[in-house]
Amino acid sequence: MSSKKIINSIQFLRGFAALAVVVHHTGGYVKRYFEPTLLFGDKFSIGFAGVDLFFVISGFIIHFTSKNYLNNPSKLKEYLKKRFIRVYPIYWIITTILFVSSWLIVEILDKNIFSIGYPNTLIAYIQTYLLLPLHFAINPVTWTLSYELFFYLCFAFLIISKRLWIISALILAVSFYNIFINIPEIVEVKLNYFNFIFSGYNFEFMFGFLIYPLYEKIKLSNIISVILLITSISIIALFGYDVGDYDSYKRVLTFGLPSGLILLSLLNLENNNAISFPKITLTL
């Protein structure tokens, strides 16, 4: 498979995940300020699972597009440049627009529609513009970009040397202990650097990373692919409503793992020419 090939399954899932997250946040807004039943009550409350799907896709894409960089330190600069360009320029533009818009609305209308209580300190602005972990976010969903950058960093170690896989292995080992063994009560979950580095999202990125070589080496039949697809969607639909934002291990098992199987199923169905996607979903 050429790394330049456009995979429609990936494009479709990206669009679907983005739409799911938008509907989730829209539903939450409607429920808070308007009639809760306007968007079918809480039916779309599990739309935040789109984030987990995004992380799985990220693991697949980074392996798919950068596999030739592995164990090739001369490619590190090129890799980091591409990752930088992919994330920061558009992020800086949007963030600046939000800051300016927020300031103008406060000055002209005397209203703070963002209601984020931004500290307006130099350190806070540096954290925000660099997407440092736990940064003050004028756009709340940008926390996902901090995790993306962390995943890129983990992959960078493999570019320097495959022997540095031990770093990722240690991160996963501590993450496993942190979310599966030392399971905290939800009220005790704290946003700190330890929980950021050793989060359940690491496993979702790993699922996507491992799916690429699995897909390259093992081709699934249409029947098996459909069974995996139906089973995965059923798990999310049946158990997803009992999963909260900070239920780390539940998110991995209920959203992350099924997302990986959905990706694998659609990849194989597309490869077997057994499925096609509406053009509008690919454009989205």
Long-range contacts (C-beta under 8 A, 24 or more apart in sequence): 1-64, 1-216, 3-64, 3-65, 3-67, 3-68, 7-64, 7-267, 7-270, 8-270, 8-276, 8-277, 8-282, 9-263, 9-266, 9-267, 9-269, 9-270, 9-277, 10-57, 10-60, 10-61, 10-263, 11-277, 11-281, 11-282, 12-266, 12-277, 12-281, 12-282, 13-53, 13-57, 13-262, 13-263, 13-266, 14-54, 14-57, 15-281, 15-282, 15-283, 15-284, 16-50, 16-53, 16-281, 17-50, 17-51, 17-53, 17-54, 17-57, 18-50, 18-284, 19-50, 19-284, 20-44, 20-47, 20-48, 20-49, 20-50, 20-53, 21-47, 21-48, 21-50, 21-51, 21-141, 22-47, 23-47, 24-48, 24-50, 25-141, 42-241, 45-241, 46-236, 46-240, 46-241, 46-243, 48-245, 49-236, 49-240, 49-243, 49-251, 49-254, 49-255, 49-259, 51-144, 52-201, 52-204, 52-251, 52-255, 52-256, 52-259, 53-255, 53-259, 53-262, 53-263, 54-144, 55-144, 55-147, 55-151, 55-201, 55-204, 55-205, 55-208, 55-256, 56-204, 56-205, 56-207, 56-208, 56-211, 56-256, 56-259, 56-260, 56-263, 57-208, 57-263, 58-148, 58-151, 58-205, 58-208, 59-151, 59-204, 59-205, 59-206, 59-207, 59-208, 59-209, 59-210, 59-211, 60-208, 60-209, 60-211, 60-212, 60-263, 61-208, 62-151, 62-152, 62-155, 62-208, 62-209, 63-155, 63-208, 63-209, 63-212, 63-213, 64-212, 66-155, 66-159, 67-212, 69-159, 70-158, 70-159, 70-162, 71-158, 71-159, 71-161, 71-162, 72-159, 73-159, 73-160, 73-161, 75-159, 76-156, 76-159, 76-160, 79-155, 79-156, 79-159, 80-156, 83-149, 83-152, 87-131, 87-145, 87-148, 87-149, 88-131, 91-131, 91-142, 91-145, 92-129, 94-139, 95-128, 95-129, 95-138, 95-139, 95-142, 98-138, 98-139, 99-138, 102-138, 114-138, 116-140, 133-193, 133-196, 133-197, 134-191, 134-192, 134-193, 134-196, 146-196, 147-196, 147-199, 147-201, 150-196, 150-197, 151-202, 151-205, 154-202, 154-205, 155-209, 168-206, 171-197, 171-198, 171-202, 172-202, 172-203, 172-206, 174-198, 175-199, 175-200, 175-202, 175-203, 176-203, 178-248, 179-248, 179-249, 179-252, 180-249, 183-249, 186-244, 186-246, 186-247, 189-246, 199-248, 200-248, 200-249, 200-251, 200-252, 200-256, 201-256, 203-252, 203-256, 204-252, 204-255, 204-256, 204-259, 204-260, 207-256, 207-257, 207-259, 207-260, 208-260, 208-263, 211-260, 211-263, 211-264, 211-267, 214-264, 215-264, 215-267, 215-268, 219-268, 219-271, 219-272, 220-264, 220-265, 220-268, 221-268, 221-272, 222-268, 222-269, 222-272, 222-274, 224-268, 225-264, 225-265, 225-266, 225-268, 225-269, 225-272, 225-274, 226-265, 226-269, 228-261, 228-262, 228-264, 228-265, 229-261, 229-262, 229-265, 229-266, 229-269, 231-258, 231-261, 232-258, 232-259, 232-261, 232-262, 232-265, 233-258, 233-262
